[in-house]
């Protein structure tokens, strides 16, 4: 999946609407993470599959940790540190 800054193109509500529009046509779980504000917008199919509280969440890092395999969590944290460095 190609990464891009959706919030530079779309506002938060439009980005959520885009996910809601595209996600039912795909087998993938779509998501947009705003690293600056630590927010997560994720497809309804992912909410249901992974038993998440909502399609939009603050404290994205905390919620992502529950979705990442335990052995991959250190890699996730290292990548996040590189982004903020």
N, CA, C and O of each residue as an XYZ file, in Angstrom:
340
protein
N       0.836     -1.177      0.000
C       0.000      0.000      0.000
C       0.881      1.240      0.000
O       1.843      1.331      0.762
N       0.548      2.181     -0.850
C       1.332      3.401     -0.943
C       0.932      4.352      0.185
O      -0.255      4.586      0.416
N       1.902      4.883      0.867
C       1.644      5.812      1.963
C       1.657      7.237      1.440
O       2.463      7.590      0.579
N       0.760      8.045      1.965
C       0.746      9.466      1.646
C       0.082     10.197      2.800
O      -0.583      9.581      3.634
N       0.262     11.505      2.847
C      -0.326     12.299      3.912
C      -1.729     12.710      3.499
O      -1.920     13.742      2.855
N      -2.703     11.901      3.871
C      -4.090     12.143      3.476
C      -4.606     13.467      4.005
O      -5.443     14.102      3.364
N      -4.126     13.891      5.156
C      -4.621     15.120      5.750
C      -4.126     16.365      5.016
O      -4.671     17.451      5.217
N      -3.095     16.227      4.164
C      -2.686     17.357      3.338
C      -3.662     17.530      2.174
O      -3.803     18.628      1.636
N      -4.330     16.450      1.791
C      -5.255     16.467      0.665
C      -6.698     16.605      1.153
O      -7.490     17.345      0.570
N      -7.024     15.901      2.205
C      -8.386     15.844      2.724
C      -8.415     16.296      4.173
O      -7.431     16.139      4.896
N      -9.530     16.850      4.596
C      -9.636     17.107      6.023
C     -10.038     15.804      6.712
O     -10.320     14.808      6.046
N     -10.063     15.813      8.026
C     -10.288     14.589      8.797
C     -11.619     13.919      8.445
O     -11.673     12.698      8.301
N     -12.678     14.692      8.305
C     -13.988     14.118      8.003
C     -14.005     13.509      6.602
O     -14.565     12.431      6.408
N     -13.398     14.185      5.623
C     -13.331     13.654      4.273
C     -12.514     12.366      4.220
O     -12.864     11.438      3.491
N     -11.428     12.307      4.988
C     -10.594     11.104      5.017
C     -11.400      9.927      5.560
O     -11.312      8.821      5.028
N     -12.175     10.150      6.600
C     -13.027      9.100      7.155
C     -14.083      8.661      6.163
O     -14.370      7.469      6.054
N     -14.669      9.605      5.436
C     -15.672      9.277      4.427
C     -15.058      8.465      3.295
O     -15.689      7.547      2.770
N     -13.829      8.800      2.921
C     -13.134      8.062      1.872
C     -12.916      6.611      2.292
O     -13.134      5.697      1.497
N     -12.493      6.396      3.520
C     -12.320      5.030      4.024
C     -13.652      4.292      3.998
O     -13.713      3.143      3.559
N     -14.724      4.940      4.463
C     -16.043      4.313      4.483
C     -16.515      3.950      3.080
O     -17.210      2.949      2.904
N     -16.149      4.746      2.086
C     -16.551      4.504      0.705
C     -15.773      3.352      0.073
O     -16.360      2.503     -0.598
N     -14.463      3.317      0.283
C     -13.602      2.344     -0.387
C     -13.548      0.995      0.329
O     -13.505     -0.043     -0.331
N     -13.550      0.989      1.634
C     -13.310     -0.228      2.415
C     -14.227     -1.399      2.069
O     -13.735     -2.525      2.002
N     -15.537     -1.204      1.844
C     -16.384     -2.357      1.532
C     -16.018     -3.068      0.227
O     -16.432     -4.206      0.007
N     -15.254     -2.414     -0.629
C     -14.861     -2.988     -1.915
C     -13.538     -3.743     -1.840
O     -13.063     -4.265     -2.848
N     -12.938     -3.803     -0.642
C     -11.602     -4.376     -0.503
C     -11.575     -5.435      0.589
O     -12.417     -5.450      1.487
N     -10.605     -6.306      0.493
C     -10.380     -7.293      1.545
C      -9.427     -6.758      2.610
O      -9.301     -7.351      3.682
N      -8.760     -5.652      2.328
C      -7.788     -5.075      3.251
C      -8.489     -4.240      4.317
O      -9.653     -3.866      4.178
N      -7.748     -3.960      5.380
C      -8.240     -3.083      6.435
C      -7.569     -1.726      6.253
O      -6.370     -1.584      6.490
N      -8.335     -0.743      5.837
C      -7.789      0.574      5.570
C      -7.685      1.388      6.846
O      -8.507      1.263      7.754
N      -6.659      2.223      6.898
C      -6.486      3.090      8.057
C      -5.663      4.306      7.674
O      -4.881      4.282      6.724
N      -5.860      5.362      8.435
C      -5.062      6.574      8.301
C      -4.609      6.945      9.706
O      -5.419      7.046     10.628
N      -3.316      7.145      9.854
C      -2.762      7.538     11.144
C      -2.209      8.953     11.016
O      -1.421      9.247     10.117
N      -2.627      9.805     11.911
C      -2.067     11.151     12.013
C      -1.046     11.087     13.139
O      -1.405     11.172     14.314
N       0.223     10.940     12.783
C       1.271     10.784     13.788
C       1.462     12.051     14.621
O       1.798     11.980     15.803
N       1.250     13.186     14.009
C       1.435     14.439     14.725
C       0.443     14.567     15.884
O       0.803     15.012     16.974
N      -0.804     14.175     15.634
C      -1.847     14.283     16.658
C      -2.162     12.945     17.323
O      -3.031     12.870     18.191
N      -1.455     11.891     16.916
C      -1.630     10.542     17.467
C      -3.085     10.090     17.413
O      -3.643      9.604     18.397
N      -3.694     10.265     16.215
C      -5.069      9.809     16.008
C      -5.097      8.739     14.927
O      -4.211      8.668     14.076
N      -6.120      7.920     14.978
C      -6.271      6.800     14.052
C      -7.689      6.781     13.527
O      -8.642      6.889     14.299
N      -7.836      6.645     12.226
C      -9.124      6.435     11.586
C      -8.989      5.115     10.854
O      -8.064      4.940     10.061
N      -9.898      4.180     11.107
C      -9.766      2.824     10.575
C     -11.106      2.340     10.037
O     -12.158      2.787     10.493
N     -11.070      1.439      9.081
C     -12.300      0.954      8.454
C     -13.173      0.182      9.450
O     -12.678     -0.408     10.411
N     -14.472      0.204      9.194
C     -15.418     -0.503     10.058
C     -15.123     -2.000     10.077
O     -15.293     -2.650     11.108
N     -14.684     -2.551      8.951
C     -14.365     -3.983      8.914
C     -13.234     -4.319      9.885
O     -13.236     -5.388     10.496
N     -12.267     -3.408     10.029
C     -11.180     -3.616     10.986
C     -11.684     -3.473     12.416
O     -11.264     -4.217     13.302
N     -12.582     -2.520     12.642
C     -13.174     -2.343     13.979
C     -13.838     -3.646     14.416
O     -13.660     -4.098     15.547
N     -14.604     -4.240     13.502
C     -15.313     -5.480     13.819
C     -14.351     -6.661     13.962
O     -14.481     -7.453     14.896
N     -13.399     -6.784     13.056
C     -12.466     -7.919     13.065
C     -11.577     -7.927     14.301
O     -11.330     -8.981     14.887
N     -11.095     -6.743     14.698
C     -10.139     -6.647     15.794
C     -10.765     -6.148     17.094
O     -10.059     -5.867     18.062
N     -12.084     -6.041     17.110
C     -12.845     -5.643     18.296
C     -12.333     -4.326     18.886
O     -12.082     -4.219     20.087
N     -12.189     -3.343     18.021
C     -11.742     -2.017     18.435
C     -12.938     -1.189     18.916
O     -14.076     -1.472     18.541
N     -12.687     -0.174     19.740
C     -13.800      0.590     20.307
C     -14.544      1.486     19.310
O     -15.729      1.757     19.499
N     -13.859      1.951     18.244
C     -14.494      2.901     17.334
C     -13.653      3.026     16.070
O     -12.512      2.565     16.036
N     -14.213      3.649     15.026
C     -13.474      3.893     13.791
C     -12.480      5.040     13.941
O     -11.509      5.118     13.189
N     -12.712      5.917     14.891
C     -11.808      7.034     15.129
C     -11.329      6.948     16.572
O     -12.130      6.821     17.498
N     -10.011      7.018     16.750
C      -9.463      6.897     18.101
C      -8.327      7.888     18.307
O      -7.495      8.101     17.425
N      -8.312      8.476     19.470
C      -7.155      9.226     19.929
C      -6.198      8.208     20.533
O      -6.575      7.056     20.749
N      -4.984      8.614     20.803
C      -3.974      7.714     21.371
C      -3.767      6.499     20.451
O      -3.816      5.349     20.887
N      -3.537      6.793     19.184
C      -3.398      5.759     18.165
C      -2.312      4.747     18.497
O      -2.481      3.550     18.263
N      -1.206      5.219     19.036
C      -0.092      4.327     19.349
C      -0.518      3.223     20.305
O      -0.148      2.062     20.124
N      -1.283      3.577     21.305
C      -1.763      2.589     22.274
C      -2.629      1.526     21.592
O      -2.472      0.332     21.848
N      -3.530      1.962     20.735
C      -4.419      1.025     20.057
C      -3.664      0.165     19.043
O      -3.975     -1.015     18.880
N      -2.689      0.740     18.370
C      -1.921     -0.032     17.396
C      -1.127     -1.152     18.058
O      -0.967     -2.230     17.486
N      -0.637     -0.897     19.252
C       0.123     -1.934     19.964
C      -0.706     -3.200     20.132
O      -0.159     -4.302     20.103
N      -2.021     -3.059     20.309
C      -2.869     -4.244     20.481
C      -3.048     -5.011     19.173
O      -3.426     -6.182     19.194
N      -2.784     -4.370     18.040
C      -2.957     -5.007     16.735
C      -1.680     -5.611     16.176
O      -1.723     -6.425     15.253
N      -0.551     -5.215     16.732
C       0.747     -5.665     16.230
C       1.191     -6.897     17.013
O       1.073     -6.945     18.237
N       1.702     -7.887     16.291
C       2.231     -9.074     16.958
C       3.280     -8.658     17.981
O       4.066     -7.741     17.745
N       3.282     -9.334     19.098
C       4.184     -8.979     20.189
C       5.636     -8.905     19.728
O       6.360     -7.986     20.111
N       6.068     -9.864     18.909
C       7.465     -9.870     18.465
C       7.788     -8.706     17.528
O       8.961     -8.398     17.319
N       6.764     -8.051     16.955
C       6.986     -6.923     16.048
C       6.829     -5.566     16.731
O       7.066     -4.536     16.099
N       6.442     -5.542     17.982
C       6.193     -4.272     18.669
C       7.450     -3.421     18.819
O       7.393     -2.197     18.699
N       8.575     -4.062     19.080
C       9.826     -3.307     19.215
C      10.166     -2.628     17.888
O      10.612     -1.481     17.878
N       9.960     -3.320     16.781
C      10.202     -2.746     15.458
C       9.294     -1.536     15.235
O       9.739     -0.513     14.714
N       8.042     -1.647     15.622
C       7.100     -0.537     15.499
C       7.581      0.671     16.301
O       7.564      1.796     15.804
N       8.001      0.441     17.518
C       8.484      1.534     18.366
C       9.747      2.173     17.777
O       9.899      3.394     17.819
N      10.647      1.358     17.233
C      11.862      1.891     16.610
C      11.530      2.756     15.393
O      12.124      3.817     15.199
N      10.592      2.306     14.587
C      10.184      3.068     13.418
C       9.535      4.390     13.827
O       9.773      5.424     13.203
N       8.728      4.352     14.863
C       8.077      5.572     15.354
C       9.128      6.565     15.852
O       9.016      7.764     15.595
N      10.139      6.080     16.557
C      11.212      6.955     17.046
C      11.948      7.611     15.881
O      12.301      8.789     15.954
N      12.180      6.858     14.811
C      12.864      7.417     13.634
C      12.039      8.528     12.991
O      12.589      9.510     12.494
N      10.740      8.370     13.004
C       9.863      9.387     12.420
C       9.945     10.678     13.216
O       9.980     11.766     12.642
N       9.976     10.559     14.537
C      10.001     11.741     15.392
C      11.394     12.325     15.596
O      11.530     13.405     16.171
N      12.435     11.623     15.132
C      13.811     12.117     15.309
C      14.131     13.275     14.403
O      15.246     13.796     14.437
